[in-house]
Amino acid sequence: MIYPLLPLFLTQTLGAGVIFVGLIEGIAESVSSFLKLFSGWVSDRFQKRKKIIFFGYALASLARPYIGMATSAYHVLFLRFFDRVGKGMRASPRDALLSQSCEENERGKAFGFQRAMDHAGAMVGPLVAALLLATLTDNLRVVFILSIIPAFLCLWVLARE
């Protein structure tokens, strides 16, 4: 919901340069990729996949709305770091749990469905943000803060089992 708006927010609202925007994204994605290795090992070692997945989603879900309250690009760097820590922590255990939850001959369908839903969310989220900007507010900060609603819905679904 918020990622397509992030470069605009950083450059126009917070006055960051495009190089700093690239630095934020480079650090964020590097952290995420590195932690996928670590979280996979922890997940395999302790077999506490759901707890790690929930922690990862919770960390990312709580970091994102605070971006709307950032007063400096460095705040966004800090928050994106924690957002991507959450993503890195949840990805490998989620994939392992998905793999364990279906028959071997159904894994392709399961992973395909997971990716399809991920891409659907990546498409619907920005559409919701655009709708909010067109109808409710023109303030990017409000949209960032409202991202807590789908984040809590996700956590609620995860916590139900």
C-alpha positions in Angstrom: 0.0 0.0 0.0 2.7 2.5 0.9 5.8 1.4 -1.1 4.9 3.1 -4.4 4.4 6.3 -2.4 7.7 6.0 -0.5 10.0 7.7 -3.0 7.5 10.6 -3.4 7.2 10.9 0.3 11.0 10.9 0.8 11.7 13.4 -2.0 8.8 15.8 -1.8 7.7 15.7 1.8 11.0 15.0 3.6 13.4 16.6 1.0 15.6 13.6 0.5 17.7 13.2 -2.6 17.3 10.3 -5.0 20.6 8.8 -4.0 19.4 8.6 -0.4 16.2 7.0 -1.6 18.3 4.4 -3.3 20.5 3.9 -0.3 17.4 3.3 1.9 16.1 0.6 -0.5 19.5 -1.0 -0.9 20.0 -1.3 2.8 16.5 -2.5 3.3 16.6 -5.2 0.7 20.1 -6.4 1.7 19.0 -6.8 5.3 15.9 -8.7 4.2 18.0 -11.1 2.0 20.6 -11.8 4.7 18.0 -12.5 7.3 16.2 -15.0 5.2 19.3 -17.2 5.6 19.3 -16.7 9.4 15.6 -17.2 9.9 15.6 -20.4 7.8 18.3 -21.8 10.1 16.5 -20.8 13.2 13.2 -22.1 11.9 14.7 -25.5 11.1 16.6 -25.7 14.3 13.8 -24.8 16.7 10.7 -25.8 14.7 8.9 -22.7 15.9 7.9 -21.5 12.5 4.6 -19.8 13.3 6.0 -17.8 16.1 8.8 -16.5 13.8 6.4 -15.8 11.0 4.1 -13.9 13.4 7.1 -11.9 14.8 8.2 -11.0 11.2 4.8 -9.8 10.1 4.3 -8.0 13.4 7.6 -6.1 13.2 6.9 -5.1 9.6 3.3 -4.2 10.3 4.2 -2.0 13.2 7.1 -0.2 11.5 5.2 0.9 8.3 2.6 3.2 9.9 5.4 5.1 11.7 6.8 6.1 8.4 3.9 8.5 8.2 5.2 10.2 11.3 8.8 10.5 10.1 10.3 14.0 10.1 13.5 13.0 8.5 14.7 10.6 5.8 16.9 9.0 8.4 13.8 8.1 10.4 12.5 6.3 7.2 15.8 4.5 6.9 15.5 3.3 10.4 11.9 2.2 9.9 12.5 0.5 6.6 15.4 -1.4 8.2 13.0 -2.8 10.8 10.3 -3.4 8.2 12.7 -5.5 6.1 14.0 -7.3 9.2 10.4 -8.4 9.6 10.3 -9.6 6.0 13.6 -11.4 6.3 12.5 -13.1 9.5 9.2 -14.4 8.1 10.0 -15.5 4.5 12.0 -18.7 5.0 9.9 -20.1 7.9 6.7 -19.2 5.9 8.0 -21.1 2.9 9.0 -24.1 5.1 5.6 -24.1 6.8 3.9 -24.0 3.4 6.0 -26.8 2.2 5.2 -28.9 5.2 1.4 -28.2 5.1 0.8 -29.9 1.7 1.5 -33.1 -0.2 4.7 -33.1 -2.2 2.7 -33.2 -5.5 0.7 -30.1 -4.5 3.7 -27.9 -3.5 3.8 -26.2 -6.9 0.1 -25.2 -6.6 0.6 -24.0 -3.0 3.6 -21.9 -3.7 2.0 -20.6 -6.9 -1.1 -19.6 -4.9 1.0 -17.9 -2.3 2.9 -15.9 -4.9 -0.3 -15.0 -6.7 -1.8 -13.7 -3.5 1.3 -11.8 -2.7 1.2 -10.1 -6.2 -2.5 -9.5 -5.8 -1.8 -7.6 -2.6 1.0 -5.7 -4.3 -1.5 -4.6 -6.9 -4.5 -3.9 -4.6 -2.5 -2.1 -2.0 -1.4 0.8 -4.2 -4.9 1.0 -5.7 -6.4 1.4 -2.2 -3.7 4.1 -1.5 -4.6 5.9 -4.7 -8.3 5.7 -3.8 -7.6 7.1 -0.4 -5.5 9.9 -1.9 -8.3 10.7 -4.4 -11.2 10.6 -2.0 -10.2 11.0 1.6 -7.0 13.0 1.8 -4.1 14.3 -0.2 -1.8 13.9 2.7 0.7 11.0 2.3 1.2 10.8 6.0 -2.4 9.9 6.6 -2.2 7.1 4.0 1.0 5.7 5.7 -0.7 5.8 9.1 -3.9 4.1 7.7 -1.7 1.2 6.5 -2.0 -0.1 10.1 -5.5 -1.3 9.3 -4.6 -4.1 6.7 -1.5 -4.8 8.9 -3.6 -5.6 11.9 -6.0 -7.6 9.8 -3.1 -9.7 8.7 -1.8 -10.2 12.2 -5.4 -11.1 13.4 -5.6 -13.8 10.7 -2.2 -15.2 11.7 -3.0 -15.2 15.4 -6.4 -17.0 15.0 -4.9 -20.5 14.9 
